[in-house]
Every structure is written in structure tokens, then in C-alpha cells.
Amino acid sequence: MPTRRFAVMTLAIILVNVAGFAFQLLLPRWGLTLDGWYYLAGARPYELTHHMDLPPFGLFPWWATLFSSLFVHGGWLHLIFNMLYLWIFGNNVEDAMTRPRFVAFYFICGMVATTAQVLVAPNSDVPLVGASGAIAGVLGAYIVLFPKARVVSVVPLGFFFPVFEVPAWVLLGIWFALQAVEGLLSFRDPAVGVAFFAHVGGFVAGMGLAYLFVRPRPARRARRRA
């Protein structure tokens, strides 16, 4: 959908994520490992649920990883697909909110999403990384604010990749249903490497917070007739 103004904050968030990923690529040159970085900046459920009595200070205190983990990605594809979804849907959501509200909305959804995954698997020591939960919040807001918007989608059918335009509520509704189903199936295989409940939690948070953060419409002035 066309926007009334350029999505400055959406682009800024994308650039910060790209810069964060570039920083990760430089870590081995400084004698640091990616796994060590994931454990430092990622959100580890066990740490968040068992070390809450520790002083909230240090380079990355237990509570700060709810924020820092949103800028850490596990690979190129993880980063590219997240940023692509953020740009496609984030520009319209930002346009519907003020820029400061959109930034606050994005990070609140991201932290709620991470918390949802932590509550589902509180004893896991696997770091949660990526902006997927925050972006899921953007998708949740989009389905509430622009349910009838037409979204271009590619549907792979064997060797063919036809392009369809479908209403946002259909595409995003199917996406959410798949995340929920995959999340339930993940209980049977705890080794699954995708935090599906972060996606579910972020999406629900985005739906619930959309109208709270949307820009209020100016009141119409009544006209007097002579």
C-alpha cells in the first residue's frame, strides 16, 4: 500500500540490524566466537527465569537480553527474510502511527514475543536471537489495521512459482495458523531451532496493541450553514 510519508524508522531499524550482523561477521577477527556472542547477547530462557535475583548491572544484564537479542541473527537468510518482511509491512504500520510510537510498539512486541517463548520453555539454555518476534508484532498490527489490503504472494507449485494478490487477512491469517501449529508440534521435538511461540506471542501482542498505538485521527470540525 502507498504511504503518506517515508518510513524513516522502519528503514533505521533495518539498517541497525544490518550493522549488527556486520559486527557479528567481524567477531572472529577479534578472537571472539559467534556462539559466545549468541550466549552473551541472546535471550536465554534459563537465565531469564532462574537468575532474576542477580543485580541488574553489567554489560548484558539478564533483563537487557530481551532487547539486545532483537538485533542478533543466526545467518544471512535469517536476516534477509526478517528485514524483507519488516520493510513490506512495517512502512504502512509506521505510517499509521507516529514515528516514536512505532519504535515503542516494535520493541514492546519484540520483548513480549521473547517472553512468550521463555514462558513456554523456561529451562532451555538455547539463546533466542532475531527480530522475528518484533516483526510478528508488526504483522499482527497490519492484519488489524489493513485487513483488506492486497498483498503480492508467491506460491511455489512444483517447478512453477505463480504470483497471486491476496487480502492481508488471508495471507497473515494462514501465516499465524502455521506458526501456532508448528509451535504445538515443537513440544514433540524440543530440538526444533525456531522459536514459534515468539512468533505467536509477538503477533497477538501486535494485534492487541495496534489501536493503542495508532495515530489518532483529527476531529472533524462541524460547518455552519448560513
N, CA, C and O of each residue as an XYZ file, in Angstrom:
904
protein
N       0.837     -1.199      0.000
C       0.000      0.000      0.000
C       0.870      1.245      0.000
O       1.904      1.275      0.667
N       0.461      2.290     -0.750
C       1.212      3.545     -0.705
C       1.132      4.190      0.679
O       0.128      4.053      1.377
N       2.180      4.882      1.062
C       2.212      5.551      2.356
C       2.206      7.066      2.164
O       2.566      7.573      1.102
N       1.789      7.778      3.214
C       1.750      9.236      3.149
C       3.120      9.857      3.379
O       3.352     11.007      3.006
N       4.016      9.112      3.982
C       5.354      9.624      4.263
C       6.339      8.460      4.252
O       5.952      7.302      4.408
N       7.604      8.781      4.068
C       8.632      7.748      4.002
C       8.815      7.111      5.378
O       8.794      7.793      6.403
N       8.996      5.781      5.377
C       9.113      5.028      6.636
C      10.530      5.140      7.185
O      11.331      4.216      7.039
N      10.835      6.256      7.808
C      12.185      6.531      8.304
C      12.596      5.534      9.384
O      13.702      4.996      9.340
N      11.721      5.287     10.346
C      12.086      4.429     11.473
C      12.185      2.975     11.054
O      13.028      2.238     11.565
N      11.329      2.552     10.128
C      11.438      1.177      9.624
C      12.793      0.971      8.966
O      13.462     -0.035      9.203
N      13.194      1.934      8.135
C      14.496      1.846      7.483
C      15.618      1.892      8.511
O      16.606      1.170      8.378
N      15.482      2.726      9.527
C      16.520      2.839     10.555
C      16.693      1.519     11.303
O      17.819      1.100     11.572
N      15.592      0.870     11.636
C      15.662     -0.417     12.332
C      16.339     -1.460     11.448
O      17.132     -2.271     11.926
N      16.021     -1.431     10.155
C      16.657     -2.363      9.217
C      18.162     -2.122      9.163
O      18.944     -3.072      9.208
N      18.571     -0.864      9.066
C      19.991     -0.544      8.989
C      20.736     -0.943     10.260
O      21.873     -1.411     10.194
N      20.105     -0.760     11.408
C      20.743     -1.154     12.669
C      20.917     -2.673     12.714
O      21.941     -3.170     13.182
N      19.911     -3.409     12.226
C      20.028     -4.868     12.188
C      21.138     -5.308     11.251
O      21.897     -6.224     11.569
N      21.235     -4.663     10.101
C      22.304     -4.989      9.149
C      23.666     -4.673      9.765
O      24.606     -5.456      9.629
N      23.773     -3.538     10.434
C      25.029     -3.165     11.089
C      25.383     -4.179     12.185
O      26.546     -4.546     12.351
N      24.370     -4.621     12.925
C      24.601     -5.620     13.964
C      25.111     -6.927     13.386
O      25.980     -7.575     13.969
N      24.568     -7.313     12.236
C      25.010     -8.549     11.603
C      26.434     -8.402     11.070
O      27.229     -9.338     11.153
N      26.753     -7.234     10.525
C      28.120     -6.978     10.065
C      29.104     -7.054     11.233
O      30.220     -7.553     11.087
N      28.677     -6.556     12.383
C      29.511     -6.644     13.588
C      29.772     -8.100     13.949
O      30.888     -8.458     14.326
N      28.735     -8.951     13.834
C      28.910    -10.369     14.122
C      29.961    -11.004     13.219
O      30.760    -11.830     13.661
N      29.949    -10.605     11.946
C      30.885    -11.191     10.989
C      32.331    -10.841     11.320
O      33.247    -11.572     10.944
N      32.542     -9.727     12.021
C      33.891     -9.289     12.372
C      34.403     -9.919     13.663
O      35.594     -9.832     13.959
N      33.525    -10.549     14.432
C      33.926    -11.096     15.727
C      35.089    -12.082     15.640
O      36.005    -11.995     16.457
N      35.093    -13.025     14.678
C      36.227    -13.970     14.619
C      37.579    -13.286     14.430
O      38.602    -13.801     14.882
N      37.591    -12.128     13.765
C      38.855    -11.407     13.572
C      39.405    -10.887     14.889
O      40.605    -10.653     15.027
N      38.520    -10.712     15.846
C      38.930    -10.201     17.158
C      39.095    -11.325     18.177
O      39.206    -11.074     19.377
N      39.109    -12.554     17.695
C      39.309    -13.690     18.586
C      38.074    -14.102     19.349
O      38.171    -14.847     20.324
N      36.899    -13.629     18.922
C      35.648    -13.990     19.588
C      34.865    -14.962     18.709
O      35.031    -14.976     17.489
N      34.017    -15.769     19.330
C      33.227    -16.743     18.584
C      31.782    -16.295     18.484
O      31.280    -15.567     19.341
N      31.115    -16.744     17.419
C      29.703    -16.411     17.252
C      28.863    -17.037     18.356
O      27.934    -16.412     18.868
N      29.191    -18.273     18.723
C      28.432    -18.932     19.790
C      28.531    -18.148     21.091
O      27.550    -18.013     21.823
N      29.727    -17.633     21.372
C      29.892    -16.825     22.575
C      29.057    -15.555     22.518
O      28.496    -15.128     23.527
N      28.975    -14.950     21.326
C      28.170    -13.748     21.154
C      26.686    -14.057     21.325
O      25.956    -13.279     21.940
N      26.241    -15.184     20.785
C      24.840    -15.574     20.943
C      24.491    -15.753     22.421
O      23.417    -15.349     22.866
N      25.398    -16.355     23.167
C      25.138    -16.584     24.590
C      25.214    -15.288     25.388
O      24.575    -15.159     26.432
N      25.985    -14.343     24.904
C      26.099    -13.064     25.615
C      24.921    -12.148     25.331
O      24.316    -11.607     26.257
N      24.586    -11.968     24.032
C      23.553    -11.002     23.642
C      22.195    -11.636     23.412
O      21.187    -10.929     23.385
N      22.139    -12.950     23.244
C      20.857    -13.617     23.046
C      20.098    -13.764     24.361
O      20.678    -13.654     25.441
N      18.808    -14.010     24.257
C      17.970    -14.169     25.449
C      17.865    -15.657     25.779
O      17.243    -16.422     25.044
N      18.481    -16.057     26.892
C      18.447    -17.463     27.301
C      17.342    -17.658     28.328
O      17.391    -17.063     29.404
N      16.349    -18.480     28.015
C      15.229    -18.670     28.940
C      15.652    -19.055     30.353
O      15.113    -18.527     31.326
N      16.617    -19.975     30.476
C      17.035    -20.407     31.812
C      17.584    -19.234     32.621
O      17.263    -19.075     33.798
N      18.404    -18.429     31.983
C      18.973    -17.268     32.667
C      17.879    -16.285     33.075
O      17.920    -15.721     34.168
N      16.911    -16.085     32.202
C      15.846    -15.112     32.479
C      14.897    -15.579     33.568
O      14.285    -14.755     34.248
N      14.767    -16.881     33.744
C      13.812    -17.395     34.733
C      14.463    -17.851     36.034
O      13.767    -18.047     37.031
N      15.785    -18.024     36.045
C      16.451    -18.532     37.242
C      17.444    -17.558     37.864
O      17.882    -17.765     38.996
N      17.808    -16.496     37.140
C      18.805    -15.569     37.663
C      18.228    -14.168     37.873
O      18.956    -13.177     37.813
N      16.943    -14.090     38.114
C      16.313    -12.777     38.284
C      16.715    -12.110     39.593
O      16.461    -10.922     39.787
N      17.350    -12.877     40.505
C      17.783    -12.287     41.768
C      19.138    -11.606     41.662
O      19.597    -10.968     42.610
N      19.790    -11.746     40.478
C      21.092    -11.119     40.295
C      20.952     -9.608     40.130
O      19.916     -9.137     39.659
N      21.968     -8.845     40.506
C      21.901     -7.379     40.324
C      21.716     -7.027     38.852
O      22.373     -7.629     38.002
N      20.859     -6.088     38.526
C      20.595     -5.727     37.120
C      21.647     -4.810     36.535
O      21.331     -3.734     36.027
N      22.924     -5.245     36.607
C      24.003     -4.424     36.080
C      24.920     -5.298     35.225
O      24.696     -6.501     35.097
N      25.937     -4.698     34.651
C      26.868     -5.450     33.816
C      26.673     -5.114     32.348
O      25.793     -4.332     31.990
N      27.515     -5.722     31.486
C      27.450     -5.433     30.056
C      26.099     -5.834     29.475
O      25.453     -5.045     28.785
N      25.677     -7.056     29.757
C      24.370     -7.525     29.304
C      23.662     -8.185     30.490
O      23.693     -9.410     30.615
N      23.029     -7.401     31.359
C      22.289     -7.999     32.476
C      21.144     -8.848     31.965
O      20.755     -8.746     30.802
N      20.601     -9.693     32.842
C      19.602    -10.678     32.413
C      18.426    -10.029     31.705
O      17.910    -10.599     30.744
N      17.989     -8.868     32.141
C      16.805     -8.253     31.543
C      17.121     -7.585     30.203
O      16.233     -7.464     29.359
N      18.363     -7.151     29.990
C      18.718     -6.421     28.769
C      18.729     -7.314     27.542
O      18.609     -6.820     26.421
N      18.872     -8.630     27.732
C      18.900     -9.522     26.578
C      17.544     -9.600     25.881
O      17.473    -10.007     24.722
N      16.474     -9.218     26.567
C      15.171     -9.138     25.900
C      15.215     -8.106     24.776
O      14.478     -8.210     23.796
N      16.079     -7.120     24.930
C      16.241     -6.069     23.925
C      17.367     -6.390     22.942
O      17.182     -6.303     21.728
N      18.533     -6.760     23.471
C      19.700     -6.990     22.616
C      19.490     -8.150     21.648
O      20.019     -8.131     20.536
N      18.726     -9.152     22.057
C      18.521    -10.332     21.205
C      17.797     -9.988     19.912
O      17.881    -10.736     18.937
N      17.087     -8.863     19.892
C      16.341     -8.466     18.702
C      17.261     -8.021     17.565
O      16.815     -7.882     16.426
N      18.540     -7.797     17.868
C      19.485     -7.328     16.852
C      20.535     -8.383     16.505
O      21.521     -8.084     15.832
N      20.324     -9.605     16.960
C      21.258    -10.693     16.691
C      20.573    -11.694     15.767
O      19.438    -12.099     16.019
N      21.259    -12.094     14.698
C      20.670    -13.042     13.742
C      21.597    -14.224     13.511
O      22.819    -14.124     13.627
N      20.967    -15.356     13.177
C      21.711    -16.598     13.049
C      22.314    -16.853     11.686
O      22.974    -17.875     11.500
N      22.117    -15.972     10.732
C      22.683    -16.175      9.400
C      22.099    -15.197      8.399
O      21.202    -14.418      8.719
N      22.625    -15.249      7.174
C      22.181    -14.325      6.132
C      20.696    -14.459      5.834
O      19.987    -13.455      5.762
N      20.216    -15.692      5.658
C      18.807    -15.884      5.312
C      17.900    -15.420      6.440
O      16.848    -14.829      6.197
N      18.308    -15.689      7.668
C      17.541    -15.241      8.834
C      17.376    -13.720      8.796
O      16.285    -13.192      9.014
N      18.474    -13.037      8.518
C      18.447    -11.569      8.461
C      17.635    -11.067      7.274
O      16.780    -10.194      7.430
N      17.898    -11.617      6.081
C      17.265    -11.110      4.861
C      15.751    -11.256      4.912
O      15.030    -10.307      4.605
N      15.260    -12.432      5.297
C      13.809    -12.629      5.317
C      13.140    -11.774      6.393
O      12.045    -11.251      6.183
N      13.795    -11.635      7.537
C      13.227    -10.775      8.576
C      13.122     -9.326      8.103
O      12.089     -8.682      8.284
N      14.188     -8.821      7.502
C      14.186     -7.431      7.066
C      13.228     -7.213      5.889
O      12.634     -6.143      5.762
N      13.080     -8.217      5.038
C      12.138     -8.112      3.926
C      10.712     -7.985      4.437
O       9.956     -7.132      3.973
N      10.344     -8.832      5.392
C       9.005     -8.752      5.979
C       8.803     -7.425      6.691
O       7.729     -6.829      6.613
N       9.835     -6.965      7.384
C       9.712     -5.696      8.110
C       9.473     -4.541      7.144
O       8.658     -3.662      7.424
N      10.175     -4.532      6.006
C      10.001     -3.434      5.060
C       8.638     -3.492      4.379
O       7.993     -2.459      4.199
N       8.194     -4.686      4.001
C       6.922     -4.826      3.291
C       5.749     -4.371      4.152
O       4.856     -3.668      3.678
N       5.759     -4.774      5.414
C       4.606     -4.484      6.273
C       4.854     -3.333      7.249
O       3.908     -2.686      7.698
N       6.117     -3.078      7.576
C       6.404     -2.055      8.580
C       6.134     -0.644      8.115
O       5.758      0.209      8.919
N       6.321     -0.374      6.805
C       6.147      1.001      6.336
C       4.714      1.487      6.528
O       4.496      2.632      6.923
N       3.727      0.616      6.250
C       2.335      1.011      6.428
C       1.954      1.141      7.900
O       1.201      2.038      8.279
N       2.481      0.238      8.724
C       2.179      0.314     10.159
C       2.799      1.569     10.755
O       2.167      2.250     11.563
N       4.025      1.881     10.365
C       4.657      3.119     10.842
C       3.856      4.331     10.392
O       3.698      5.291     11.146
N       3.353      4.287      9.166
C       2.586      5.405      8.629
C       1.300      5.623      9.416
O       0.818      6.750      9.526
N       0.749      4.546      9.960
C      -0.493      4.652     10.738
C      -0.243      5.153     12.155
O      -1.172      5.572     12.845
N       1.018      5.107     12.588
C       1.385      5.562     13.924
C       2.331      6.762     13.774
O       2.801      7.045     12.673
N       2.602      7.450     14.854
C       3.696      8.418     14.824
C       5.001      7.630     14.873
O       5.013      6.476     15.304
N       6.084      8.238     14.440
C       7.347      7.508     14.409
C       7.800      7.049     15.801
O       8.212      5.898     15.947
N       7.738      7.906     16.826
C       8.114      7.427     18.161
C       7.212      6.285     18.634
O       7.684      5.344     19.271
N       5.926      6.366     18.326
C       5.023      5.291     18.739
C       5.364      3.979     18.047
O       5.289      2.911     18.654
N       5.739      4.064     16.777
C       6.079      2.838     16.046
C       7.304      2.176     16.663
O       7.327      0.957     16.835
N       8.320      2.961     16.996
C       9.526      2.401     17.607
C       9.182      1.725     18.934
O       9.623      0.606     19.196
N       8.393      2.407     19.772
C       7.987      1.822     21.049
C       7.177      0.546     20.826
O       7.383     -0.458     21.508
N       6.264      0.594     19.874
C       5.438     -0.566     19.544
C       6.315     -1.743     19.114
O       6.101     -2.870     19.560
N       7.277     -1.494     18.270
C       8.158     -2.540     17.738
C       8.897     -3.251     18.872
O       8.915     -4.480     18.933
N       9.503     -2.474     19.762
C      10.305     -3.089     20.816
C       9.439     -3.755     21.881
O       9.832     -4.779     22.439
N       8.287     -3.198     22.167
C       7.387     -3.849     23.121
C       6.950     -5.206     22.584
O       6.954     -6.198     23.313
N       6.573     -5.247     21.308
C       6.167     -6.518     20.700
C       7.312     -7.513     20.720
O       7.105     -8.697     20.986
N       8.524     -7.038     20.439
C       9.678     -7.925     20.447
C       9.940     -8.521     21.810
O      10.225     -9.714     21.920
N       9.850     -7.718     22.841
C      10.108     -8.222     24.191
C       8.983     -9.129     24.689
O       9.230    -10.100     25.403
N       7.748     -8.805     24.306
C       6.627     -9.686     24.651
C       6.789    -11.033     23.950
O       6.532    -12.084     24.539
N       7.220    -10.992     22.683
C       7.422    -12.219     21.913
C       8.475    -13.103     22.568
O       8.266    -14.306     22.724
N       9.597    -12.519     22.950
C      10.653    -13.291     23.604
C      10.158    -13.862     24.920
O      10.447    -15.013     25.249
N       9.420    -13.069     25.669
C       8.875    -13.534     26.946
C       7.946    -14.716     26.741
O       7.950    -15.652     27.540
N       7.150    -14.685     25.681
C       6.237    -15.803     25.405
C       7.012    -17.094     25.196
O       6.623    -18.138     25.719
N       8.102    -17.041     24.439
C       8.911    -18.239     24.206
C       9.588    -18.691     25.495
O       9.710    -19.890     25.744
N      10.027    -17.740     26.313
C      10.670    -18.067     27.587
C       9.694    -18.793     28.508
O      10.073    -19.751     29.182
N       8.448    -18.344     28.541
C       7.451    -18.959     29.414
C       7.114    -20.375     28.972
O       6.781    -21.225     29.798
N       7.200    -20.629     27.667
C       6.902    -21.968     27.151
C       8.038    -22.940     27.465
O       7.790    -24.111     27.751
N       9.278    -22.462     27.412
C      10.441    -23.331     27.658
C      11.387    -22.660     28.648
O      12.488    -22.263     28.266
N      10.981    -22.522     29.921
C      11.775    -21.747     30.884
C      13.119    -22.371     31.236
O      14.002    -21.671     31.732
N      13.295    -23.649     30.997
C      14.549    -24.303     31.370
C      15.520    -24.445     30.206
O      16.591    -25.032     30.361
N      15.159    -23.918     29.047
C      16.041    -24.006     27.891
C      17.220    -23.049     28.043
O      17.061    -21.914     28.492
N      18.399    -23.524     27.663
C      19.585    -22.668     27.705
C      20.021    -22.271     26.295
O      21.115    -21.740     26.103
N      19.158    -22.532     25.313
C      19.455    -22.160     23.926
C      19.113    -20.681     23.736
O      17.976    -20.289     23.996
N      20.050    -19.854     23.294
C      19.776    -18.419     23.138
C      18.705    -18.151     22.081
O      18.699    -18.764     21.014
N      17.816    -17.236     22.394
C      16.809    -16.776     21.438
C      17.365    -15.535     20.750
O      17.702    -14.553     21.411
N      17.462    -15.578     19.425
C      18.013    -14.448     18.683
C      17.126    -14.135     17.485
O      16.433    -15.006     16.960
N      17.163    -12.874     17.064
C      16.444    -12.471     15.865
C      15.316    -11.511     16.138
O      14.807    -11.416     17.254
N      14.931    -10.791     15.080
C      13.869     -9.791     15.169
C      12.504    -10.360     14.822
O      11.533     -9.611     14.710
N      12.414    -11.683     14.649
C      11.165    -12.293     14.183
C       9.970    -11.963     15.068
O       8.883    -11.688     14.562
N      10.162    -11.988     16.383
C       9.049    -11.726     17.293
C       8.523    -10.315     17.159
O       7.312    -10.098     17.151
N       9.443     -9.334     17.052
C       9.024     -7.945     16.881
C       8.323     -7.758     15.539
O       7.333     -7.033     15.443
N       8.842     -8.415     14.508
C       8.231     -8.301     13.179
C       6.877     -8.991     13.158
O       5.962     -8.545     12.466
N       6.745    -10.074     13.910
C       5.433    -10.716     14.039
C       4.417     -9.742     14.640
O       3.240     -9.768     14.282
N       4.877     -8.885     15.552
C       4.003     -7.851     16.104
C       3.556     -6.872     15.039
O       2.405     -6.436     15.035
N       4.464     -6.520     14.129
C       4.121     -5.645     13.010
C       3.072     -6.320     12.117
O       2.138     -5.670     11.647
N       3.233     -7.622     11.888
C       2.251     -8.355     11.081
C       0.888     -8.381     11.777
O      -0.152     -8.255     11.130
N       0.907     -8.545     13.098
C      -0.343     -8.534     13.851
C      -1.061     -7.207     13.747
O      -2.284     -7.159     13.623
N      -0.285     -6.115     13.800
C      -0.890     -4.790     13.649
C      -1.422     -4.600     12.237
O      -2.472     -3.987     12.044
N      -0.706     -5.121     11.253
C      -1.117     -4.956      9.848
C      -2.454     -5.638      9.594
O      -3.314     -5.077      8.914
N      -2.639     -6.835     10.128
C      -3.883     -7.558      9.873
C      -5.073     -6.867     10.528
O      -6.211     -7.021     10.084
N      -4.804     -6.101     11.592
C      -5.868     -5.358     12.265
C      -6.158     -4.042     11.542
O      -7.316     -3.664     11.364
N      -5.107     -3.357     11.131
C      -5.262     -2.026     10.540
C      -5.586     -2.063      9.049
O      -6.301     -1.197      8.546
N      -5.058     -3.070      8.338
C      -5.243     -3.136      6.876
C      -5.670     -4.543      6.434
O      -5.000     -5.150      5.598
N      -6.754     -5.059      6.972
C      -7.125     -6.452      6.677
C      -7.444     -6.707      5.214
O      -7.238     -7.819      4.728
N      -7.945     -5.701      4.498
C      -8.354     -5.904      3.100
C      -7.289     -5.486      2.094
O      -7.509     -5.570      0.886
N      -6.134     -5.034      2.586
C      -5.054     -4.643      1.669
C      -4.612     -5.855      0.861
O      -4.537     -6.968      1.383
N      -4.322     -5.631     -0.413
C      -3.886     -6.722     -1.289
C      -2.371     -6.891     -1.173
O      -1.610     -5.936     -1.323
N      -1.960     -8.112     -0.907
C      -0.545     -8.409     -0.714
C      -0.102     -9.385     -1.794
O      -0.731    -10.424     -1.998
N       0.971     -9.052     -2.479
C       1.513     -9.931     -3.517
C       2.234    -11.099     -2.858
O       3.086    -10.902     -1.992
N       1.888    -12.319     -3.271
C       2.470    -13.514     -2.668
C       2.858    -14.509     -3.754
O       2.142    -14.684     -4.740
N       3.992    -15.153     -3.560
C       4.458    -16.192     -4.475
C       4.148    -17.544     -3.859
O       4.547    -17.818     -2.727
N       3.434    -18.396     -4.598
C       3.055    -19.718     -4.104
C       3.793    -20.770     -4.931
O       3.453    -20.970     -6.097
N       4.794    -21.447     -4.361
C       5.531    -22.459     -5.129
C       4.681    -23.687     -5.406
O       4.147    -24.297     -4.479
N       4.551    -24.059     -6.695
C       3.812    -25.249     -7.112
C       4.738    -26.073     -8.002
O       4.738    -25.930     -9.225
N       5.532    -26.944     -7.362
C       6.487    -27.734     -8.123
C       7.566    -26.850     -8.714
O       8.296    -26.172     -7.991
N       7.662    -26.863    -10.050
C       8.647    -26.035    -10.741
C       8.096    -24.664    -11.112
O       8.793    -23.862    -11.734
N       6.866    -24.393    -10.738
C       6.230    -23.129    -11.077
C       6.082    -22.269     -9.827
O       5.900    -22.777     -8.721
N       6.164    -20.962    -10.027
C       6.053    -20.023     -8.911
C       5.060    -18.922     -9.281
O       5.453    -17.781     -9.525
N       3.762    -19.272     -9.322
C       2.772    -18.251     -9.689
C       2.655    -17.177     -8.619
O       2.852    -17.426     -7.429
N       2.329    -15.974     -9.080
C       2.186    -14.827     -8.185
C       0.707    -14.503     -8.030
O      -0.019    -14.393     -9.018
N       0.271    -14.352     -6.800
C      -1.126    -14.038     -6.507
C      -1.196    -12.775     -5.664
O      -0.269    -12.445     -4.925
N      -2.308    -12.085     -5.792
C      -2.631    -10.992     -4.869
C      -3.751    -11.472     -3.966
O      -4.835    -11.815     -4.437
N      -3.486    -11.494     -2.670
C      -4.479    -11.981     -1.714
C      -4.688    -10.931     -0.631
O      -3.781    -10.145     -0.361
N      -5.865    -10.899     -0.002
C      -6.084     -9.961      1.103
C      -5.123    -10.254      2.250
O      -4.757    -11.406      2.485
N      -4.725     -9.227      2.945
C      -3.769     -9.377      4.041
C      -4.276    -10.339      5.103
O      -3.501    -11.117      5.659
N      -5.583    -10.292      5.390
C      -6.096    -11.148      6.455
C      -5.977    -12.622      6.093
O      -5.853    -13.464      6.982
N      -6.014    -12.947      4.808
C      -5.861    -14.343      4.382
C      -4.401    -14.780      4.528
O      -4.107    -15.800      5.152
N      -3.495    -13.995      3.943
C      -2.076    -14.349      3.970
C      -1.535    -14.405      5.396
O      -0.893    -15.378      5.790
N      -1.803    -13.353      6.162
C      -1.262    -13.299      7.520
C      -1.997    -14.253      8.451
O      -1.413    -14.770      9.404
N      -3.274    -14.485      8.178
C      -4.017    -15.463      8.972
C      -3.448    -16.860      8.800
O      -3.306    -17.602      9.771
N      -3.121    -17.221      7.559
C      -2.510    -18.527      7.297
C      -1.134    -18.606      7.957
O      -0.779    -19.622      8.555
N      -0.364    -17.521      7.842
C       0.963    -17.492      8.468
C       0.860    -17.719      9.969
O       1.619    -18.507     10.532
N      -0.072    -17.037     10.618
C      -0.221    -17.180     12.068
C      -0.650    -18.601     12.431
O      -0.148    -19.172     13.399
N      -1.564    -19.166     11.668
C      -2.026    -20.526     11.943
C      -0.871    -21.523     11.833
O      -0.758    -22.440     12.646
N      -0.017    -21.340     10.830
C       1.129    -22.233     10.672
C       2.092    -22.113     11.850
O       2.628    -23.117     12.320
N       2.313    -20.894     12.325
C       3.201    -20.710     13.474
C       2.636    -21.399     14.713
O       3.370    -22.031     15.473
N       1.334    -21.271     14.907
C       0.699    -21.888     16.076
C       0.781    -23.413     16.001
O       1.093    -24.068     16.995
N       0.503    -23.974     14.831
C       0.554    -25.433     14.665
C       1.985    -25.935     14.854
O       2.218    -26.912     15.566
N       2.941    -25.262     14.213
C       4.336    -25.670     14.351
C       4.799    -25.541     15.798
O       5.598    -26.348     16.274
N       4.297    -24.529     16.492
C       4.641    -24.366     17.896
C       4.157    -25.536     18.729
O       4.891    -26.036     19.581
N       2.928    -25.979     18.493
C       2.391    -27.132     19.226
C       3.169    -28.400     18.891
O       3.432    -29.220     19.770
N       3.535    -28.561     17.633
C       4.304    -29.741     17.226
C       5.712    -29.736     17.825
O       6.320    -30.789     18.018
N       6.220    -28.534     18.114
C       7.574    -28.450     18.661
C       7.683    -29.069     20.049
O       8.787    -29.388     20.490
N       6.558    -29.246     20.749
C       6.603    -29.906     22.055
C       7.058    -31.357     21.915
O       7.622    -31.935     22.845
N       6.805    -31.940     20.737
C       7.212    -33.318     20.498
C       8.681    -33.412     20.135
O       9.291    -34.472     20.272
N       9.256    -32.307     19.670
C      10.669    -32.279     19.290
C      11.301    -30.991     19.807
O      11.376    -30.001     19.079
N      11.759    -30.998     21.068
C      12.324    -29.782     21.671
C      13.555    -29.251     20.943
O      13.968    -28.115     21.177
N      14.150    -30.064     20.056
C      15.367    -29.629     19.368
C      15.077    -28.708     18.185
O      16.007    -28.246     17.524
N      13.795    -28.434     17.908
C      13.439    -27.544     16.804
C      14.101    -26.187     17.025
O      14.041    -25.630     18.121
N      14.734    -25.660     15.975
C      15.523    -24.445     16.131
C      14.782    -23.150     15.871
O      15.412    -22.102     15.731
N      13.460    -23.194     15.803
C      12.668    -21.992     15.539
C      11.786    -21.700     16.755
O      11.112    -22.590     17.273
N      11.801    -20.448     17.202
C      11.001    -20.049     18.370
C       9.585    -19.684     17.911
O       9.235    -18.508     17.816
N       8.784    -20.705     17.629
C       7.446    -20.462     17.084
C       6.558    -19.685     18.047
O       5.741    -18.872     17.614
N       6.709    -19.923     19.341
C       5.838    -19.224     20.290
C       6.225    -17.753     20.431
O       5.415    -16.947     20.888
N       7.443    -17.394     20.048
C       7.804    -15.975     19.979
C       7.022    -15.318     18.849
O       6.557    -14.186     18.989
N       6.873    -16.026     17.725
C       6.085    -15.501     16.616
C       4.621    -15.340     17.026
O       3.993    -14.321     16.742
N       4.094    -16.355     17.693
C       2.697    -16.303     18.128
C       2.490    -15.173     19.136
O       1.539    -14.399     19.027
N       3.388    -15.089     20.114
C       3.256    -14.055     21.135
C       3.388    -12.654     20.563
O       2.647    -11.751     20.951
N       4.332    -12.467     19.639
C       4.501    -11.157     19.019
C       3.298    -10.768     18.185
O       2.856     -9.619     18.225
N       2.763    -11.719     17.428
C       1.599    -11.451     16.574
C       0.387    -11.044     17.410
O      -0.298    -10.073     17.089
N       0.128    -11.789     18.477
C      -1.012    -11.473     19.353
C      -0.811    -10.116     20.022
O      -1.755     -9.338     20.151
N       0.425     -9.833     20.448
C       0.709     -8.532     21.057
C       0.475     -7.405     20.058
O      -0.085     -6.365     20.407
N       0.906     -7.611     18.816
C       0.698     -6.594     17.784
C      -0.769     -6.333     17.520
O      -1.179     -5.184     17.357
N      -1.561     -7.389     17.477
C      -3.000     -7.221     17.276
C      -3.623     -6.452     18.435
O      -4.461     -5.574     18.229
N      -3.208     -6.786     19.652
C      -3.794     -6.147     20.821
C      -3.379     -4.703     21.009
O      -4.140     -3.901     21.550
N      -2.162     -4.362     20.561
C      -1.641     -3.015     20.781
C      -1.849     -2.072     19.599
O      -1.603     -0.871     19.716
N      -2.298     -2.604     18.465
C      -2.388     -1.806     17.239
C      -3.176     -0.517     17.437
O      -2.669      0.564     17.137
N      -4.388     -0.612     17.929
C      -5.226      0.578     18.063
C      -4.769      1.478     19.199
O      -5.102      2.663     19.232
N      -3.998      0.911     20.142
C      -3.478      1.734     21.236
C      -2.386      2.670     20.733
O      -2.230      3.780     21.242
N      -1.627      2.219     19.725
C      -0.502      2.994     19.224
C      -0.810      3.752     17.937
O      -0.021      4.602     17.525
N      -1.935      3.464     17.300
C      -2.238      4.122     16.039
C      -2.445      5.612     16.252
O      -2.936      6.042     17.296
N      -2.066      6.393     15.253
C      -2.183      7.842     15.345
C      -3.652      8.248     15.397
O      -4.429      7.827     14.540
N      -4.053      9.055     16.378
C      -5.459      9.485     16.425
C      -5.816     10.371     15.247
O      -5.031     11.228     14.842
N      -6.982     10.164     14.709
C      -7.433     10.978     13.583
C      -7.909     12.347     14.069
O      -8.567     12.437     15.106
N      -7.588     13.403     13.340
C      -8.052     14.729     13.759
C      -9.572     14.818     13.710
O     -10.215     14.322     12.784
N     -10.119     15.453     14.715
C     -11.578     15.590     14.764
C     -12.068     16.510     13.652
O     -11.456     17.533     13.348
N     -13.161     16.125     13.072
C     -13.735     16.945     12.005
C     -14.502     18.123     12.592
O     -15.270     17.970     13.541
N     -14.284     19.295     12.017
C     -14.990     20.471     12.504
C     -16.349     20.596     11.837
O     -16.490     20.468     10.620
N     -17.311     20.842     12.650
C     -18.662     20.995     12.095
C     -18.766     22.330     11.342
O     -18.259     23.356     11.794
N     -19.417     22.288     10.214
C     -19.575     23.503      9.394
C     -20.966     24.095      9.618
O     -21.973     23.386      9.638
N     -20.985     25.389      9.782
C     -22.267     26.072      9.969
C     -22.763     26.582      8.636
O     -22.013     27.138      7.834
N     -24.011     26.380      8.433
C     -24.621     26.887      7.202
C     -25.316     28.218      7.467
O     -26.029     28.369      8.460
N     -25.105     29.175      6.578
C     -25.733     30.486      6.770
C     -27.214     30.401      6.438
O     -27.927     31.400      6.536
